[in-house]
Amino acid sequence: MTSTTEKQAGRSRADDARGAIKPMVPGLTGELIAEFFGTFIVILFGVGVVAQVVAGEIGGHDSIAWSWGLGVTMGIYVAARISGAHLNPAVSVALAVFSGFSWKKVAPYVLAQTAGAFVAALLVRWNYTEVIAKVDPGHTIKTQGIFSTLPGNGTLPVSDLGALRDQIIGTMILVFVIFALTDLRNSSPLANLAPVVIGLLVVAIGMAWGTDAGYAINPARDFGPRLAAFVTGYGGTFRDQYGDLYFWVPIVGPIVGGLIGGALYVYLIKPHLPGASDEPEHTAG
C-alpha cells in the first residue's frame, strides 16, 4: 500500500502541475506586449497593401479596404485575450471615459500601440525599399501616402478642416459600433467572431469613408508609420500636399470622434437595453 507520505508527495506534485498550467491574469507588461503586437499585425497588412498598390501597382482600393479589415481582425485575435485588443488610442480613450478602463493604462497603451505601428511600418519600408526607390526616388508626396494619410489622399481638393471633419465622423462610426458589438447585453456576436465583425466594420468604413482623408480613424495607425517614413527619408511627411502641418489631424479627429461615438452609444442606446445598470465590457475583441 502507498504510504501517507507518498500520497502527500503525489498530491503535491499534482498541485504543482496544475499550478504550472493554470492561466495567469496578465499584468500591465503582458497587456502592453499584446497591444504592441496586435497593432504591429494591423500595420503589416494595412501599410503593406498600400505599398503594394501605390509602389507595385498591384491591386486597388478594394484590396486596400479588405487588407486593412483583415489586418484588424488578425490583430484582435493576437491581443484580445490579454489586453482587450484596443489597438487604437481613440478606442482606449473612449473606453476610459465611458466603460471603466483604467486611466492609468491609457498612456502606456497608446505608447505600445504607436510603437507597434512604428516598427511594423519600418519593416514594410525596408521590404519595399527597391520598389519605392524606382517609382519615387526622391521620397516625395507621391509615395508618402503609403505610410500616412493626407487630405483628399493627396490629390483631391479637401482642406485640412475637411479632413478633420471626416476623421471625426469615421471614428465616431467605428467606436459607436465597437461599443455595440462588445456589449454583451446587445446582440453581440459570439466572442470568437467579434474580431471578424470588427474587421468587416473597418472594411465598410474604408469603402464608404476613404475619400476625404484616407480613413486613418486611429492616431497610432497614422503617427507611427508617419514617424517611420520621416526617419527613412520622407522629410516632408508631417506636412500635406499644401505644405501645411497635417499630422495633428489624424490624431485629434479620431480622439474627438471616438468620444462622440462612445457618448452616443452610452447615452442613447445603452439605457434602453436589458440590464442597463451593468457596466459594458471594455474590450474591442
N, C-alpha and C positions, 0 to 999 in steps of 0.2 A: 504494500500500500504506500501511496505517496505521503511523505511526512508533512506536517503542518508548515514547516519552514519552506519546503519545496513548493507547496501550494501558494504560500505568500509570495515567494520569488516569482512564480509563474504569473500571479496576478499583477505583480509589479512590472514584469516585462510587458504584459498585455496593456497595462495602463500607459507605459512609456510609448508603446507602438501607436496606441490611439492618440496620444498627445503629439506624436511626430507627424501624424497625417491630419490632425484637427485643423480646419481652416482658421486662419488668423484674421482678425479685423485689421485692415490696412491702416497704417499710420499716415501722417502727412507726407512723409517721404515717398511711400508707395503710391499715394494719390498723385503726387506731382510727376512721378515717373510715368504713370499711366496717362496723365494729361499730355505730357511731352510726346509720348509715342503715339497716342491717339491722333493728336494734331499732326504729327510727323507723317502718318499714313495719309491723312486727308490731303496734305500738300503734295506728297509724292504723286498722287493720282491727279490732283487738280492743276497744279503748276506744270506737271509733266505733260498733260494732254494739251494745255495751251502752247507749250513749247513745240509739241509735235505738229499742231495745226499752223501756228504762226511761222515757225522756222523750217519745219519739214514739209509744210503744205500737204499734210495728210489729215483728212477728216475736216470737220466744220463745226458750226455752232452746236448742232445736236450732240456730237461726240463730246464736246466740252461740257455741256449740261449733264450728260449721263455720267461722264467720268467723275465730275465733282460730286454728284449724288452718290455714286458707288463708293467713292473715297470716304465720304462722310459715314456711310453705312459701315465700312470696314473699320474706320477709326473708332466708331462707337463700340463695335464688337471687341476691339482691343481693350478699351478702357472702362466700359460701363460697370463691370462688377467691382472695380476697385475705386474709381473716383466719381462715378456717375456720368462720365463722358460728357462734360460740358463742351470742351474743345473750342470754346468761343468766349472771349471776355464779356460780350454782351449778354450771353446766357448766364454766366456766373454772376454778373451784377444784378440781373433781373431776379435770379433765384435768391440772392442775398436780400433783396428788397422785399420780395413777395412770398418766399417759400421757405424761410428759415435756414438757408445756407449760411454758414458762419462767415461774418465779415472778415475775420482773421485769416481766412483761407483765400479771400478774393485776390489779393495782390500776388501771393505765391502761385495760385492757379494761372493768373494772367501771364506771369513771367514764364511759367512752364509751357503754356500754350504758344507764346510768342517764340520761345527758344526752339520748340519743336518745329514750328513753321520755318524759322530761320535756317536750321540745319537741313531740313528737307529741301528747301529752295537752293541751298548751296549744292546739294547732291544733284539736283536737276540741272543747275547751271553748269556743273562740271561735266555731266554726261552729255549735254547738248553743246559743249564748247565749240566743236568744229562746225556744226550746222549753223549756229548763231553767228559765228565769225564770217561765214560765207555770205549769208543774206544781209548782215548788218555789221560790218567790221568796225564801225565807229561806235557801236553800242548806243544807239540813239532811241528816240521815241518810237521808232519803227518796231522794235522788239522789246521795249521797256514793258509793254503790256503783258508780256509773258509772266512777269513776276508780280506786278501790282496793277491796280485798276486806274483808270483815267476817266474823266468826264466824257461821255459820248464815245467811250472806248478809243479815245484819241483822235477820232475823225469826225464825229457828228457835232452839230452846234449846240452843245449842252454846257451851261455855265457851271461853275463850282457850286453855286447855291442850288442849281437844278439837280446836280449830283447828290448834294446833301439831302434834299427832299426825297430823292429816290432811295437813298440808303436808309432813311428813317422809315419809309413805307415798307421796303423789302424786309428789314429786320423786325419790324412790327409784326408782319405776317409770320415770319419764322418763329419768333418767341411765342406769339399767341397760339399757334398750332402745336408747338412743342409742349406748352403747358397743358393743352387739351389731350395730347397723345400720352402724356406721362401721368395724368391724373387718374388714379385707379377708380375713382367714383364715376368717371365719364366712360364713354365707350372706347376705352384704350385698347390697343392691340395686345396680344399676348406678349409677355416680357421679351421673349426671344425674337419677336417680329418687330418690335418697336424700332430698332435700328434701320430696318428695311424701309419702314414707312417714313421715318425722318429723312432717309436718303432720297426717297421719292419726292418729299416736300422740297428738298433742295433742287432736285431736277426741275420741278414745276416752277419754282421761283426763277431759276436760270432761264427757262423757256419763256416766261412771261414778263420778267423784270430785269433783263440783262442789257437793255439798250443804253440807258442813260448813264450808268456808272459801273457796269461790269459785275453787278451783284456780289460785291465783296461780303456784305452782311456779317462781317466778322473782323474785328480790329486786328487780331493776331494773324489771320489769313493774309491780310494786306500788308501790315507793317513788317512782319518777319521776312517775307520774301522781298519787300521793298529794300530793307536793310541789306539783305544778301546781294541784291543787284547792285546796290551802292558800293559795297566793298569789293565787288568783282568787275568794276569798270563802268557802271552806269552812273556817271557823275550827276546827271540831272534827274535822278529818279524821285526826288522829293517834290519835284515840280510837275505841272501838267503841260499840255501842248501850248498853252497860252503863256507859259513862263511863270505862272503863279504857284505859290506853295500850296500843295494839294493834299499832302499826306494826312492832314488832320481830318479831312472829310470822311474817309472810311474808318476813322476811329470814333469821332463824335457822333456821326449819323447812326451807326449801329447801336451805340450805347443808348441814345435817346429813343430810337425805335424799339429797342428791346424793353425799355421801361414802359413805353406806351402799350406795347403788346401784352406785357405782363399785367399791367393795370386793367386793360380791357377784359382779360380773362378772369382775373381775380374778383373784380368788382361787378362784372356784367354777366358772366357765365357761372362761375363757382357758386354764388349764393343760391342758385336755382337747382343745384344738383343734390341728390340724396346724400345725407351725412355731411352737409356743408360746413359743419363746425370742425371737422377734422382738417389737419394740415395736409396739403398735397405733397406728393413725392418730389424731392429736389434732385432729380436725375434727368439727363437728356436721353438716356437709352437704358 
